[in-house]
Amino acid sequence: MPPRSRVTIKDVAAQAGVSVATVSKVLNNRYGVSADTFARVTAVIKDLGYEASLVAQSLRNHRTNVIGILVADIEPFSTELLKGAADAIRGTGFELVVYSAGGRTGDPQGWEQRYLTRLSGTLVDGAVLVTPAVDLEGLPGTPVVAVDPHTGRAALPTVDSDNLHGGRLATEHLLELGHRRIAMLTGREDLKSAQQRETGYRGALASAGVTVDENLVRRGDYDADVAAASARDLLTGPDRPTAIFAANDTTAIAAIEAALELGLRVPEDLSVVGFDNIPESALCTPPLTTVEQPIREMGHRALELLVRLINGDEPADTHITLGTDLVVRQSTRPLTS
């Protein structure tokens, strides 16, 4: 069966027995249309399922009332963040569209810049960028908010969490349990969050008088496959670590799985701490001790900030940092001799 052709404004006008100009007035709530005609045209629009083109609408009104969220991939972190954005958009008059790059974060030109250029002005009124891969200044006239921003200049409005404090919390927890050979699986080096979590790790060790063994600091890249390979290398080498702090929960879970494959028990032989507190962290075996950042609230606050910017309401603070807390579960225990 051939696909149904798109209903046009001409179809609505013909069915309602009015001009295209009259339909346009109804769509834009303009004066000059009687109540009876307005009701008839509105009924035809509903009956035919007519939807005005976003491009045409933006050309008329210079607004689409659509907000874009650009994510590198649909994974646990971005999923939780999208829930918060969806909560925040209710009652604003805006709609939400999500664009995923399908995990293509290694593009040196930045997929975000290309798609911002493509979408802005005609398809979206503003955008939230999640873990942007390059330093972006945004586009003229298109408000942009970055969540978990890039390491470059802080020109864009941002929402993130206290990653430095979180990195210290994770490492201090392991130190308090008696661990000294504490490895770290780092995050994406282009993101502030990863740098700050590593700085927190190093700072906590230094405060405890523990020298950082650079052989214990390995790439994790916020990627399960990369982290699993690094964990296997750490755990099969001489003088293996007794604990691992992974820069996010996905890589922490990958480290646990790698340890189990090698015949090690968690937490009896290896303690593991993650970062994020995604839902999967409570469901893995054993349940993961982790640093909680309020991901859903980050999405909520980013959307609220963007709506204010679109509406010309410049907030006093365009760089929002939310708190982090330690959540202790069963993947950590005191070191035994």
Helices and strands as residue ranges (DSSP letters): H 9-16, H 20-27, H 35-48, H 54-61, E 66-71, H 76-89, E 95-100, H 111-119, E 126-130, E 144-147, E 158-161, H 163-176, E 182-185, H 192-207, G 214-216, E 217-218, H 224-236, E 243-246, H 249-261, E 271-276, H 279-283, E 289-292, H 295-310, E 319-322, E 325-327
